[in-house]
Amino acid sequence: MGIARWLEHPLTRGLDLDDPRTTELRRRIVREKGFLRRIYQEWYGTIAATLPAGPEPVLEVGSGAGFLADVVPGLITSEILRVPGIDLVLDAASLPFKPESLRAVTMTNVLHHMSHPRRVLEELARCVRPGGVVTMIEPWVSSWSRVIYSHLHHEPFFPDTSEWESASSGPLAGANSALPWILFHRDRERFEAELPEWRVRSVEPMMPFRYLVCGGISRRALVPAWSFSLWRALERILARWKDHLAMFAAIVLERR
């Protein structure tokens, strides 16, 4: 057995990403893998802190294996595949909501799977009220992450592509881990010119090591759960170099 195969999490080894059973197994992994669950709790706290007040609902796109509904009361969960425990099955490029009826849309590791991001962001602009937000945690490109995403990650990584759109082999299997960085950093001026309804309010690069050493959802953990605080402390020490080390970013778009 090769090292790459050994590192695969045994629950999802060999499963198709577009198989709903994979999403169910990943949900179990997130809840049972202590180190990873604490990462998600931190991400969800970051997302919750960006949500504007108001009576309108908050939609989560690509709820999948997560548990943001435990953190954000009244959250509408959704997936593109029919899986247990989800409120709506939908395509983010064609939402069943009236114009300006949402105060926020959230995503966690979802946007980079979308083969038609422009179409999705145009649809989100239709549904989110002025002053509302799209808030997300996504992979990010840095000197460090280029090495990891190019050589040690199972998803495609094309930071040099000139195209935002991409061919997709399925709703989850198709991906470009560099897409959020392309949209909101490399092509930021173009993004705000071509989608003027959105303003990039903030981009916060973060987390160079913790997701990697815990194995994420698809890999075995390389460190014990009790070491979480030690790795977090290390990342705080290295925070001044986050632009060179980050593997993820917290991104907030504000509806003009």
Number of C-alpha atoms within 10 A of each C-alpha: 5 6 7 10 12 12 15 17 18 12 16 19 14 11 13 14 15 16 16 17 16 20 24 16 15 21 17 15 21 20 16 11 18 16 24 24 18 16 19 19 16 12 17 23 14 16 23 15 9 17 19 14 11 11 9 15 17 25 21 25 24 25 27 25 19 21 17 23 14 11 13 16 10 11 18 19 22 22 19 18 19 17 20 11 11 15 15 19 16 16 16 21 16 12 15 11 13 10 14 17 17 23 23 29 22 26 20 24 16 20 23 24 22 25 22 17 20 17 15 18 18 17 17 26 24 19 22 27 19 17 14 27 28 27 25 26 26 22 26 31 28 20 12 16 22 20 12 16 21 15 10 12 15 10 15 16 20 17 19 10 13 9 11 16 15 16 10 15 11 15 16 19 16 19 23 25 26 23 30 27 22 22 19 21 16 15 15 15 13 13 18 15 12 11 14 13 17 24 18 19 13 14 17 14 24 23 22 28 18 23 18 18 18 22 19 20 21 17 21 17 21 11 15 12 15 10 12 18 13 11 18 16 11 13 20 14 10 14 17 10 14 20 18 17 23 25 26 25 24 19 23 23 21 20 24 14
